[in-house]
Amino acid sequence: MKRLLLLFLLISVSVSAQQTQLKLPKGYSLSTQPKASQEGFHLVVKGEGEHARYGYANREGEIIIKAQYRYAHPFLNGYAIVAEGPMGGDLKGLIDTTGRMVTPICWSHVGAVVEGHFVVCEEEDSGKRS
């Protein structure tokens, strides 16, 4: 048990050290979301409160997808869920690691499923879809 705990602590310290060494452009910070750094990308935020916008940086801290989304998820299997409004309140879509829209931001729900598949659906009364 002590060995397992020590391994966990070493991994935690290593991840924390990696995040503190990441040099981001002025005005950007790492997202505090769980698993914000995955697949070589860091979910970053620019601004605060309702003016906050999310984007993505690479391992070196270079912004590769500008902070333009009101809400965003970390990448999963090369795709990320993004939204124009606060999560749960507005429409969502999918982007790939280049920032290309895979599905337009027009769905009331986008959810990750197993093996890299995503489910997109629209609530009956949303009335919005491209």
N, C-alpha and C positions, 0 to 999 in steps of 0.2 A: 504494500500500500504506500509506503514511504517513497519507493522508487517511482511509482506512478504519479504521485503528487509532485515529486521533484521534476519529472519530465513535463508535466503540465505547466509548472511554474517557469521552466526554461523556455517552453514554447511561448508562453504569454509574454515573458520579458523580451524575447526575440521579436515578436510582432510589435510590441510597444516601441522598441528601439527602432524598428524599421519605419514606423509611422512618424516618429519624431525626426528622423533624418530626411524625410521627404521635403524637398524645397518647392513650395508652390508659388505661383505668381502672387503679387500683392492683391489683397482682397479675397483670396480663395482660402478655404480651410477644408480639412477632411470632414466628411459627413460622420455624424455620430451613430448612424444606423448600424445595427448588427451586420456583420459580414460585408461592410462597405468596400473592402478591398478584396476583390476576387478576380481570377482569370487575368491577372496582370493589369487590371484597371482599378483606379481608386474613384469612388463616388465623391465628388467635391461639391461644395456649396459656396456661392458668392452672394453676399448680402445677408440681411437678417429679417426675421419675422415674415410679414406678407410680401416683402420685397426679395426674399431669398429665392435664388434660382439654382438648379442642380445641373451639373455636367460631369465630365469624366476626365481624369488625368492618367497618363501612363506611369510606369514604374519610376521614371526619372522625375516625375512631377510636372511634365509638360501637359498643358491642356490639349486634349485631342478632340473633345466634343465640348463646345462652349457651354457655359451655364445658361441654359435657355428654358428649362422645364421647371414648372412649379413643384413637381415631385418626380422622383425617379428611384428605381430599384437598382441594386448592383446587378452586374451582368451574370447571367446563368446560361451556360452552353452557348455563349456568343450573342445573346440577346438580352435586352433590358426593357422593362416596363417603364414607360414615361407618361406623365399627365400634364395637362395644361393648368389644372387647378389642384387644390389640396386633395390628397389621396382619399378616396371614398366619396368625394363630392362631385368630381367632374370626370370628363372622358379620358380614356387611356389608349395607348398604342404601344407598338414595339419598335425598337431601333436595333440595328446591329452594331458591331464594334467600330464601324467607320462612321456611325451617326446617320446612316441611311434609314429612312422610315421603311419598315417591313410591313407594318399595318398602319393605316392612318390613325391619328388620335381621334377616334370616333366611337369607341366602344365603352359601354358602362362597366364592363368587367373584362380584365385580362388576367389570367392566372396560369402559373407554371404547373405543368403536369410532369409525369415521369419521362425519362429518356429524351429530353429536349423538346418535347411537344408543349404547345401552349393552347389554352382554350380562350376564345374571345366570344363574348356574347353581349347582347343589348337588352336592357330592361324593356319590358313591354311599353312603358309610358315615357321613355326618354325622348322619343321623337326626333333624335338627332343621329344622323349617320351619313357618311359620304358615299 
